[in-house]
């Protein structure tokens, strides 16, 4: 039996491993191909993808080692494609042909894949190949890291924010997605925002922090909600200037996020006049 497993953050989940073990018990001889699609936001202007791919690769390697330890023939690959496209490609290209598919997602309230109706779309793409959906709550299982969404643009290099990210990174296993809403939606490129974000990511990654980022929609609330549509978000950190300078605060950004997201929202105030570039 050739089993295709489609999972990214949930790939190390105990319920997924149990489902694979059940297939081995039923089929006798089992071959597993694990495909880990790397999240590719639909509407972002600039995405720093390398850290996402590296994180997916580490999770995939751990899972393959677990399966090999149980005597299961398994291999896998990280793909820069949405999960539906990844399944279509696997069905067309893999040999021997796929006999069954397991897709693992976060629970409904945390899953960007479920919000995009990925499971039903994969069932449609799979045709006659059976598809099972396994829900994995990696936080409950104690295996997963927290995902923290950081919303910051001109203040992204502020020492208060960078220090708080480092402190949060020392508290528990955590990954940071830094979203920098672009300043001017009429411009096709955003070199200053890109430069600030890239410098912040370089500094954080140099300190051993798992962080990735993107320049996104100019409205910070929309950018945050779009990020949550794409990925699991457990906490939010918003960095702004003080009330006298911050258009985001005048638009009640922090309180709107607290009301609409149902996740903890922390507010960091940037207290310098000049933002380093």
C-alpha positions as semicolon CSV with decimal commas, in nm:
position;residue;x (nm);y (nm);z (nm)
1;X;0,000;0,000;0,000
2;X;0,131;0,346;-0,094
3;X;0,004;0,612;0,147
4;X;0,034;0,984;0,075
5;X;0,043;1,207;0,383
6;X;-0,012;1,582;0,342
7;X;0,081;1,790;0,645
8;X;0,299;2,081;0,751
9;X;0,287;2,202;1,112
10;X;0,083;1,895;1,209
11;X;0,330;1,650;1,059
12;X;0,472;1,547;1,399
13;X;0,130;1,505;1,561
14;X;0,057;1,188;1,755
15;X;-0,285;1,136;1,595
16;X;-0,128;1,146;1,251
17;X;0,141;0,895;1,346
18;X;-0,130;0,669;1,495
19;X;-0,328;0,684;1,169
20;X;-0,019;0,582;0,972
21;X;0,044;0,294;1,213
22;X;-0,314;0,176;1,165
23;X;-0,262;0,164;0,789
24;X;0,053;-0,043;0,839
25;X;-0,135;-0,288;1,064
26;X;-0,415;-0,325;0,808
27;X;-0,205;-0,341;0,493
28;X;0,094;-0,537;0,618
29;X;0,342;-0,379;0,379
30;X;0,325;0,000;0,374
31;X;0,510;0,270;0,188
32;X;0,460;0,631;0,299
33;X;0,527;0,953;0,111
34;X;0,498;1,265;0,325
35;X;0,445;1,597;0,145
36;X;0,487;1,917;0,348
37;X;0,352;2,219;0,156
38;X;0,514;2,547;0,259
39;X;0,262;2,820;0,329
40;X;0,263;3,081;0,051
41;X;0,042;3,378;0,141
42;X;-0,188;3,476;-0,144
43;X;-0,182;3,855;-0,116
44;X;0,153;3,952;0,029
45;X;0,386;4,170;-0,173
46;X;0,717;4,031;-0,049
47;X;0,760;3,701;0,133
48;X;1,082;3,576;0,293
49;X;1,027;3,209;0,224
50;X;1,356;3,047;0,326
51;X;1,275;3,022;0,697
52;X;0,937;2,865;0,628
53;X;1,100;2,597;0,416
54;X;1,368;2,530;0,678
55;X;1,107;2,492;0,954
56;X;0,899;2,255;0,743
57;X;1,213;2,054;0,665
58;X;1,299;2,010;1,033
59;X;0,948;1,888;1,116
60;X;0,948;1,652;0,819
61;X;1,285;1,504;0,915
62;X;1,161;1,435;1,268
63;X;0,854;1,254;1,137
64;X;1,050;1,045;0,889
65;X;1,289;0,942;1,165
66;X;0,993;0,836;1,382
67;X;0,846;0,628;1,100
68;X;1,180;0,470;1,016
69;X;1,217;0,380;1,382
70;X;0,891;0,185;1,355
71;X;1,018;0,001;1,050
72;X;0,799;0,190;0,804
73;X;0,940;0,270;0,462
74;X;0,892;0,646;0,436
75;X;1,033;0,938;0,247
76;X;0,918;1,295;0,209
77;X;0,965;1,633;0,052
78;X;0,896;1,996;0,124
79;X;0,714;2,163;-0,165
80;X;0,648;2,530;-0,233
81;X;0,290;2,478;-0,344
82;X;-0,055;2,489;-0,193
83;X;-0,173;2,151;-0,056
84;X;-0,424;2,088;-0,337
85;X;-0,162;2,142;-0,605
86;X;0,082;1,926;-0,408
87;X;-0,169;1,639;-0,408
88;X;-0,240;1,673;-0,780
89;X;0,132;1,664;-0,856
90;X;0,185;1,363;-0,630
91;X;-0,099;1,169;-0,793
92;X;0,047;1,235;-1,136
93;X;0,414;1,181;-1,060
94;X;0,462;0,930;-0,778
95;X;0,524;0,562;-0,836
96;X;0,381;0,324;-0,739
97;X;0,041;0,495;-0,764
98;X;-0,114;0,640;-0,448
99;X;-0,368;0,407;-0,281
100;X;-0,486;0,639;-0,005
101;X;-0,435;0,996;0,119
102;X;-0,427;1,130;0,475
103;X;-0,442;1,507;0,522
104;X;-0,365;1,640;0,869
105;X;-0,483;1,983;0,981
106;X;-0,513;2,189;1,294
107;X;-0,859;2,208;1,456
108;X;-1,117;2,422;1,276
109;X;-1,056;2,739;1,477
110;X;-0,682;2,730;1,408
111;X;-0,660;2,588;1,057
112;X;-0,598;2,806;0,754
113;X;-0,638;2,496;0,537
114;X;-0,989;2,431;0,669
115;X;-1,084;2,795;0,625
116;X;-0,984;2,755;0,259
117;X;-1,183;2,431;0,224
118;X;-0,866;2,238;0,141
119;X;-0,991;1,895;0,253
120;X;-1,294;1,896;0,020
121;X;-1,083;2,035;-0,263
122;X;-0,830;1,753;-0,215
123;X;-1,111;1,496;-0,216
124;X;-1,231;1,640;-0,546
125;X;-0,878;1,634;-0,691
126;X;-0,816;1,278;-0,567
127;X;-1,105;1,125;-0,761
128;X;-1,140;0,759;-0,660
129;X;-0,846;0,765;-0,416
130;X;-0,979;0,758;-0,056
131;X;-0,898;1,065;0,155
132;X;-0,901;1,070;0,536
133;X;-0,889;1,393;0,736
134;X;-0,703;1,378;1,068
135;X;-0,730;1,668;1,312
136;X;-0,411;1,728;1,511
137;X;-0,394;1,974;1,800
138;X;-0,017;1,998;1,837
139;X;-0,040;2,241;2,128
140;X;-0,254;2,001;2,333
141;X;-0,019;1,714;2,250
142;X;0,276;1,916;2,376
143;X;0,463;1,865;2,050
144;X;0,397;2,194;1,876
145;X;0,538;2,540;1,901
146;X;0,330;2,853;1,945
147;X;0,278;3,072;1,641
148;X;0,301;3,443;1,719
149;X;0,189;3,701;1,465
150;X;0,376;4,032;1,488
151;X;0,224;4,341;1,320
152;X;0,480;4,619;1,277
153;X;0,600;4,845;0,999
154;X;0,808;5,153;1,076
155;X;0,861;5,029;1,433
156;X;0,977;4,680;1,336
157;X;1,337;4,761;1,437
158;X;1,236;4,914;1,768
159;X;1,437;4,776;2,058
160;X;1,125;4,731;2,275
161;X;0,972;4,503;2,011
162;X;1,289;4,306;1,935
163;X;1,357;4,257;2,305
164;X;1,001;4,135;2,363
165;X;1,032;3,888;2,074
166;X;1,358;3,756;2,220
167;X;1,198;3,728;2,565
168;X;0,897;3,543;2,423
169;X;1,130;3,316;2,230
170;X;1,304;3,220;2,555
171;X;0,976;3,130;2,730
172;X;0,878;2,829;2,515
173;X;0,903;2,687;2,165
174;X;0,769;2,953;1,933
175;X;0,775;3,072;1,574
176;X;0,719;3,436;1,473
177;X;0,551;3,567;1,159
178;X;0,628;3,938;1,120
179;X;0,385;4,119;0,891
180;X;0,475;4,471;0,781
181;X;0,180;4,651;0,620
182;X;0,311;4,862;0,332
183;X;0,308;5,237;0,382
184;X;0,186;5,344;0,038
185;X;-0,052;5,113;-0,152
186;X;0,005;5,304;-0,479
187;X;0,371;5,203;-0,496
188;X;0,471;4,881;-0,671
189;X;0,778;4,826;-0,455
190;X;0,846;4,902;-0,093
191;X;1,224;4,911;-0,047
192;X;1,224;5,080;0,294
193;X;0,970;4,838;0,442
194;X;1,156;4,546;0,289
195;X;1,489;4,670;0,421
196;X;1,355;4,717;0,775
197;X;1,188;4,377;0,775
198;X;1,490;4,197;0,635
199;X;1,717;4,358;0,894
200;X;1,481;4,262;1,177
201;X;1,463;3,903;1,053
202;X;1,842;3,884;1,020
203;X;1,891;4,011;1,376
204;X;1,633;3,774;1,523
205;X;1,750;3,469;1,332
206;X;2,106;3,550;1,433
207;X;1,986;3,523;1,793
208;X;1,838;3,179;1,724
209;X;1,477;3,297;1,688
210;X;1,256;3,112;1,439
211;X;1,112;3,408;1,248
212;X;0,984;3,476;0,899
213;X;0,808;3,773;0,749
214;X;0,628;3,946;0,470
215;X;0,536;4,293;0,347
216;X;0,157;4,293;0,319
217;X;-0,172;4,480;0,281
218;X;-0,151;4,848;0,385
219;X;-0,434;4,822;0,639
220;X;-0,290;4,649;0,950
221;X;-0,622;4,497;1,058
222;X;-0,679;4,347;0,712
223;X;-0,317;4,227;0,700
224;X;-0,360;4,054;1,037
225;X;-0,687;3,887;0,942
226;X;-0,544;3,768;0,610
227;X;-0,244;3,621;0,792
228;X;-0,478;3,438;1,029
229;X;-0,671;3,304;0,732
230;X;-0,350;3,155;0,595
231;X;-0,187;3,024;0,912
232;X;-0,249;2,916;1,269
233;X;-0,200;3,211;1,504
234;X;-0,191;3,162;1,882
235;X;-0,084;3,510;1,992
236;X;-0,049;3,856;1,839
237;X;0,202;4,131;1,915
238;X;0,126;4,476;1,773
239;X;0,399;4,741;1,766
240;X;0,300;5,106;1,720
241;X;0,417;5,456;1,786
242;X;0,264;5,634;2,085
243;X;-0,095;5,765;2,071
244;X;0,013;6,110;1,950
245;X;0,182;5,966;1,638
246;X;0,004;5,641;1,565
247;X;-0,263;5,624;1,296
248;X;-0,309;5,259;1,388
249;X;-0,412;5,352;1,742
250;X;-0,645;5,621;1,615
251;X;-0,815;5,345;1,415
252;X;-0,844;5,136;1,733
253;X;-0,633;4,857;1,586
254;X;-0,535;4,682;1,910
255;X;-0,888;4,665;2,052
256;X;-1,034;4,555;1,717
257;X;-0,788;4,267;1,705
258;X;-0,872;4,169;2,062
259;X;-1,243;4,165;1,981
260;X;-1,223;3,987;1,647
261;X;-0,945;3,728;1,683
262;X;-1,009;3,559;2,021
263;X;-0,634;3,525;2,079
264;X;-0,414;3,720;2,324
265;X;-0,301;4,055;2,181
266;X;-0,001;4,235;2,329
267;X;0,072;4,599;2,247
268;X;0,430;4,730;2,231
269;X;0,480;5,109;2,209
270;X;0,780;5,242;2,018
271;X;0,929;5,529;2,217
272;X;1,192;5,679;1,986
273;X;1,159;5,966;1,743
274;X;1,375;5,817;1,470
275;X;1,331;5,467;1,332
276;X;1,662;5,305;1,233
277;X;1,689;5,186;0,873
